[in-house]
Amino acid sequence: MNADQNDENAQTYNTVGAHRDLIHCVAFDPHGRRMASCASDMTMAIWDRMPNGQWRRSAHWKCHGGAVWRVIWAHAEFGQIVATCSYDRTIVVWEEQIVRSDKDLKPKESQWIRRTIIGDHRTDVTDICFSPRHLGLMMASCNALGAVRIYEAPDIVDASRWNLIHELQAFHTRCGCVAWSLSRMHRPLIAVGSDEKKAEGTERLVIYENVDGLRKWQRIHTFKFDLPCPVTDL
């Protein structure tokens, strides 16, 4: 099948009523059966894939007080958990909860519960990323002041408690993206990119390696670009 045939088979889904402004992020769950989306209208939506291949919006709500930059899924073994970050300087962790109807006479419904708000960033939170599952339930975040913060849920069955365990100053300019290495064969790695548009000849990409059993992160590589090329994703 060539590219033209792929385009002919592609289907566009109507998102009217879900988002009324620029959509910044769309993320599949680990099994590819659900999607989450977020937008500048301060909302996020959950989409479920139906047996016939169609996508149905199952939830939609206001989740922040500013534009929502990123939405991510935790691994399914931790439950149906998503996290969002926003221009309002916060990270919010959400968990799906099944609601049983009276006497179970009606179909069971689900709702998304806000488990916690992480509000210790002093500026715009630009990206978040869950760690690979073999490291537990951890999350890295970055902000517009160049800082990276790493959080851990001490109890993987309780998504309401998150401890700040590390803070790194990756750049003196804006951070735009952060990502974990998924490899089990090496020490944990985190990459951070700067999407600062004006600075030239400055650090654009930094890689940190964990040493001493997650108690310390060490900068091991730094990349500079001669041109002002923002790094927007990793």
Secondary structure, DSSP 8 states (H G I E B T S, - for coil): --HHHHHHH------TTT-SS-EEEEEE-TTSSEEEEEETTSEEEEEEE-TTS-EEEEEEEE--SS-EEEEEE--GGG-SEEEEEETTS-EEEEEEEEE--GGG-S--EEEEEEEEEE---SS-EEEEEE--GGG-SEEEEEETTSEEEEEE-SSTT-TT--EEEEEEE--SS-EEEEEE---SSS--EEEEEE--SS--SSEEEEEEEEETTTTEEEEEEEEE-SS-------
